[in-house]
Amino acid sequence: MRARAELAVALTAGAGGRDRSRVARLRSDGPLLLRPAIATGPEPLRRWDLTGRGTARISRAAGAGGPLGGDHLRFHVDVGAGAALVLRDVSATLALPGPHGEPSRIRTTVRVGRKATLVWLPEPVIAARGCDHHIRTDVVLEPGARLLLREELLLGRHGEQPGTVRQRLRVCRGDRPLYDQELAVGPGAPGWQGPAVTGGRRALGSLLVVDPQWGAERDGLPAVTAHPDTAVLPLSDSAVLVTALAEDAIALRRRLDDGVAELERTAAPVAR
Amino acid sequence: MTTSTTATTTPAAPTTPDRPSPPPVPDSFAALLLLADGRLPAGAHAHSGGLEAAVALEDLQDLTGLEAFLRGRVATVGHVAAAFSAAACASVRSGLPVTGGSGTAAELSRLDDELEARTPSPALRTASRRLGRQLLRCGLRVWPHSTLDELAAATRRGPHQPVALGAVAAVAGLEPRAVAWAAVHDSVMVPATAAVRLLGLDPYSVYAVLARLGDRLDAVATAAAAQAHAAPADLPAWGAPLLDVSTELHATWEVRLFAS
């Protein structure tokens, strides 16, 4: 299956100077179903204060099983200057093998405009036995843009050996690279279970936070948290990656959330 | 395997023995051996490539654990280092006829930025820049060249190690293909040597592991060399999450044998 979904949010002036983020384009396609959503609880970074109409909320639902091998999905997200978008998934994504042994691919491109905010909290990708799933995400941040982006990968369903997953995330500020990592796990990835890559753990993930107001001083940040297998990694003066490995999805989520809470507690905002 | 000699009617053998000619030796083979040798005074002996952390945190104690560690390391950060070394070498070689020039320095700086984005762990970034600075200092004395001076001037904290390796290799006369092999070799030799020192493993057995990995190393180096002329953004970005986490923890230890 081939599908191409698009989502664009723009800031529009509202009455009394209360600007709101309006969904300017919402194109669902195939298994990528986009639906307006309401707040379902606090977002990980309370400091950003994304309550009210200044923030648009969209949920992505999987309209069919899969992705299956052979599927090529494309998804584009555009957050206009000054707008804010919280994008969530309704459920986890289960990557399954297809009938002809071809890989499944999802390619996502994201632009976060000047002083815009994107909070993207997908649910985990589960690598089912025999899958060959390629995830490629490119994010471009314009000056002043804020980003919170989570990635979680579960290696197989309960008691299952996973298939192969390749997951690349590249984030640029303008044309300068900020973060670029590709993870390969499963039978097609040499050494993935060894003590350099996963050490046999079944869940791994990261949470990337970019906040130009943050001024994340390396010295002020904790390198490690109270949790094992979790690190808080400053990427630059305004970007931090929380990365964690765990035995299961619940422990992984807790480690990532606690890592961000730790960030919020220790990193003092600097004056703009 | 023995050849069957029962067929008596086979045509006469060609008059000249059908022996394949030996594969060509890379350019500046002697320089490659110098650069790939762990005894090169460039500071690599102070690092374990994450092995010391894996010994303590992942209970890596034996040859089986070492081999799994090396396979994962070379497929991820080893491949990235080799591709960036090859790309840096190609970039310097293409600029050499006009004695480097600022275009080369800008290209190396672009590669350095891309590598920075591929190294999320601050402890690993620090280690890579320290090793790059030491290698560049060594290269400046052994193979003096204006391109190396420019690289030193362009990267105050020191270039990332693969960028320095590619640049030094280029002025030593090596091709991207050769430096990809040197980088892959380095990515397993650093932790393997540390394993002998930390765990007291039998050196012969460790070298047997390294020899067994030969096909993997060849495959990674070949793939990395093929990417030498790719756009910097398209170079590989394989990550090793456990290396990142354990190296950060390692950097907080008060007592450790290796710097990283």
Contacts between the chains, C-beta under 8 A, distances in Angstrom:
chain1	res1	chain2	res2	distance
A	168	B	237	6.2
A	170	B	117	7.9
A	170	B	233	7.6
A	170	B	237	7.2
A	176	B	113	6.5
A	177	B	113	6.0
A	177	B	114	5.5
A	177	B	116	7.7
A	177	B	117	3.7
A	177	B	233	6.8
A	178	B	117	5.8
A	179	B	117	5.5
A	179	B	120	6.7
A	180	B	114	7.0
A	180	B	117	4.5
A	180	B	118	5.2
A	180	B	233	7.9
A	180	B	237	4.5
A	181	B	118	6.5
A	181	B	120	6.5
A	181	B	237	5.4
A	181	B	238	8.0
A	181	B	239	3.9
A	182	B	236	6.9
A	182	B	237	4.4
A	182	B	238	5.4
A	182	B	239	6.3
A	183	B	238	7.8
A	183	B	239	5.6
A	183	B	241	6.9
A	184	B	75	7.5
A	184	B	76	7.8
A	184	B	238	6.4
A	189	B	75	6.8
A	190	B	71	5.3
A	190	B	72	7.4
A	190	B	74	8.0
A	190	B	75	4.4
A	190	B	216	6.3
A	191	B	68	6.4
A	191	B	69	7.9
A	191	B	70	7.6
A	191	B	71	3.2
A	191	B	72	3.1
A	191	B	73	7.1
A	191	B	74	7.3
A	191	B	75	4.8
A	191	B	76	7.5
A	192	B	72	6.5
A	192	B	75	7.8
A	193	B	68	7.0
A	193	B	72	7.9
A	194	B	65	7.8
A	194	B	68	3.2
A	194	B	69	5.3
A	194	B	71	5.8
A	194	B	72	3.9
A	195	B	54	4.4
A	195	B	58	3.7
A	195	B	60	5.0
A	195	B	65	6.1
A	195	B	68	6.2
A	195	B	69	4.9
A	195	B	72	7.3
A	195	B	242	6.6
A	196	B	50	6.6
A	196	B	54	6.8
A	196	B	68	7.8
A	196	B	69	5.0
A	196	B	70	7.9
A	196	B	72	3.5
A	196	B	73	4.5
A	196	B	76	6.8
A	196	B	240	4.9
A	196	B	242	6.0
A	196	B	243	5.1
A	197	B	72	4.2
A	197	B	75	7.9
A	197	B	76	6.4
A	197	B	240	5.0
A	197	B	241	6.8
A	197	B	242	5.7
A	197	B	243	7.5
A	198	B	241	7.1
A	198	B	242	6.1
A	199	B	58	5.1
A	199	B	242	5.1
A	201	B	242	7.9
A	204	B	241	5.5
A	206	B	241	7.7
A	218	B	122	6.2
A	223	B	122	7.5
A	223	B	123	7.7
A	223	B	248	4.9
A	223	B	249	7.7
A	223	B	251	6.8
A	223	B	252	5.9
A	224	B	248	6.1
A	224	B	249	5.7
A	224	B	252	6.5
A	229	B	242	7.9
A	229	B	245	5.8
A	230	B	245	6.8
A	231	B	121	7.2
A	231	B	244	6.3
A	231	B	245	4.4
A	231	B	248	4.3
A	231	B	249	7.2
A	233	B	120	4.8
A	233	B	121	5.6
A	233	B	122	6.2
A	233	B	244	6.6
A	233	B	248	6.7
A	234	B	122	5.9
A	235	B	117	7.8
A	235	B	120	6.1
A	241	B	120	5.1
A	243	B	120	6.9
A	243	B	241	5.7
A	243	B	244	5.9
A	243	B	245	6.2
A	244	B	245	7.5
A	245	B	241	6.0
A	245	B	242	6.3
A	245	B	245	6.7
